[in-house]
Amino acid sequence: MKITLNEFATIATDGDGNDLPLGGRCSASQELNAVGAAAALNDDTALVRIATDTAVTSNVYGSGSVALHPAGSAEVFYVAGGESITFVEV
């Protein structure tokens, strides 16, 4: 299992100032390789990109929401800075 987690402190915008579902400049990057891996996000993180070679679920600590990330996928979503995300292989 390999999960790459990229953190972005700012959200990219278009020429009109509208938010785009893309990060600005990458502020941190983590690579996780263990079942039940957890990642603590920086306080200024607003957006994360998760890429995985194995199907996993993610759970943002305290939110109660679980998301499925298919094998070979890369997804981007908004988070609150300072949160933790746990991953479990499915």
N, C-alpha and C positions, 0 to 999 in steps of 0.2 A: 504494500500500500504506500503510495506517495501522494501527498497533498501539498500543493504550493499555495500559500496564502499571501497575497499582496495587499498592503494597506495604503490608503490614500487619505490625506488630511483635507484635501480640497476636491471639489467636484468640478469637472470640466464644464465649460459653458460654450455656447455657440456665439456668433457675432452679435446677436441681439441680447445676450446675457441670460438666455434660457438654460437651465440645467440640462446636462446630457448624462445618460447612464454610463459615464466613463469617469475614471479617476483623473485627477490632474497629475501632479508629480508623485511618484511612488515614494512613500515615507518610510516603509519598512517591508521586509519580506521574510517569511518563515517557511521552512520545509519540514513537514511532519511525516514520520514513517512508522508510527506505532498504532495498533488498535486501541481505541479509547483515547486518542491523542487530544490534547487541549491546547488552545492558543489564547494567550492574553493579548488584547489589543491595546495599542497606545491610547492615551487619553484624547489625543487630537484626531483619531481616526474617524472618518465620516463614511467611507465606502470601502468594501473589500472585494477582491477577486479571488475566487476559489477554483483551482484546477486540480483534478484528481484522475489517477489512472485506474482506480477501483471504485465501484459503487459504494458510497458512504451516505450517512445521514449527518446533518449538522444540527446542533441545538445551541442557540444563543442563551447563555446562562441567565436564568430569571425570566425569560420571555415566554417559556412554555411552547414555543413554536419549533417544529422539527421540519427540516427540508431535506429532500432526497436529491443527491447529486449523482447522476449516472456516470458509469465508467467512461473516461475520455472526455468529460465535460469541463467547461470553464464558464463560471457564472459570476455575475457582479450584483451586489446588493448593498443597501444602506444599513449602517449600524450606528449605535451610539458609542462614542469613545469610551475606552476603559472596560468594555464588556469582555467576557470570555466566551469562546466557542469550543464546544466539544464535538468530536467526530467519532462515529462508530461505523465500522465496515458492515455492509449488508450482503 
